[in-house]
Amino acid sequence: MIKTISDKNRTIQYVAHLAAWLCFFFLPYLVFFPRLRDFSMSNHMLTVIVLNNIMLMVFYYLNTMVLIPKLLIKEKWVLYILSLVGCLLFFLYVPRTLAMMIYPPEIPLNVTENTRGINRSTRIGRIRRRPYADFFNTVLFLLVITFGACIEVVRRWLQTEQNRKETEHERINTELSFLKSQVNPHFFFNTLNNIYSLAIVKSDKTAHAVLKLSAIMRYILTETERNLVPLENEVAFIHNYIELQQVRLTDKVQVNFNIEGNTAPLLVAPLIFIPFVENAFKYGVSTKEQSSIEINLKVTEHTIYFYAKNHIVHSENNMMENTGIGINNVKRRLELLYPEKHQLSHLTENGYYIVNLEINTLS
């Protein structure tokens, strides 16, 4: 399949080059010659034109395929200029000399006595040499060379830019894969700790917690391999996580999870909200005093607004365990997945920790 596409592109390139050369060579004659009455072209003139055109093609590809890659790109300016000067001199004199040998120009009838003492080739050169021919050919040569150089430089720049984008894309994918691989162990580590605490006290809620964990594991194993998932699936995942956390909570903790808007049409990066939810439960829950967690998700046509608010519960264990892996992870993922399409803010206010995240889902 790839080979077929490559062959097709190569064929299109060949056809485009052929069409460009045909237009370059024949358009001037099609435009100007029909306006000239009784115009006739000698065999010698036709030969000169054909040889000039062939030489222009040769120098075009010599410049783009050899001189530019070997000299200009490597900044060998002197050698490049000297090579062009040599090509120009070759173009000015060799085609005309060859044309003289193939089809010598006809000698006008009025050239008689004053040219008898001069040999034929010299006579022909004096008769047919036009003062503006060298200037015209030089301009034509420089036009073709400059046009070819511009095309080649632009082509190489586009190729370099494409390679840079592919390299950057590959780097981002690699980094995202690494960050995603960090999410799962970090999440499971915290969740298993919660279930372990239930098992220690032989709680009847342990079985229910294991069931919820299996649902969460199924989601992570099946959905998070994709770059984007339906937002409603991510919401269901957060619901399961909250229910799993509530298994171990007491009546002193109040949790509110509110959804506003239609979540079905939108896609979002998987596990993009869960680190903030985790954080709220890990550092906002107290077994000794009243505490609350509020999580809101508002959806408009192309924008997702996420809001999380929790009490700041200070404890020695929380301070020791706070490595910041989850939050730093999601910040980096947001930078890579939604560059200039998200706004994240977090602040401490009146004993609460508040997170606001806005994501624009437009591609």
Sequence and secondary structure as in RCSB ss.txt:
>XXXX:A:sequence
MIKTISDKNRTIQYVAHLAAWLCFFFLPYLVFFPRLRDFSMSNHMLTVIVLNNIMLMVFYYLNTMVLIPKLLIKE
KWVLYILSLVGCLLFFLYVPRTLAMMIYPPEIPLNVTENTRGINRSTRIGRIRRRPYADFFNTVLFLLVITFGAC
IEVVRRWLQTEQNRKETEHERINTELSFLKSQVNPHFFFNTLNNIYSLAIVKSDKTAHAVLKLSAIMRYILTETE
RNLVPLENEVAFIHNYIELQQVRLTDKVQVNFNIEGNTAPLLVAPLIFIPFVENAFKYGVSTKEQSSIEINLKVT
EHTIYFYAKNHIVHSENNMMENTGIGINNVKRRLELLYPEKHQLSHLTENGYYIVNLEINTLS
>XXXX:A:secstr
 HHHHHHHHHHHHHHHHHHHHHHHHHHHHHHHGGGSTT    HHHHHHHHHHHHHHHHHHHHIIIIIIIIIITTT
 HHHHHHHHHHHHHHHHHHHHHHHHHHS     TT  GGGTTS HHHHHHHHH  TTHHHHHHHHHHHHHHHHHH
HHHHHHHHHHHHHHHHHHHHHHHHHHHHHHHHHHHHHHHHHHHHHHHHHHTT TTHHHHHHHHHHHHHHHHHHTT
SS EEHHHHHHHHHHHHHHHHTT  TTEEEEEEEES  TT EE TTSSHHHHHHHHHHS  SSS EEEEEEEEE 
SSEEEEEEEEE    HHHHHH   HHHHHHHHHHHHHSTTSEEEEEEEETTEEEEEEEEE   
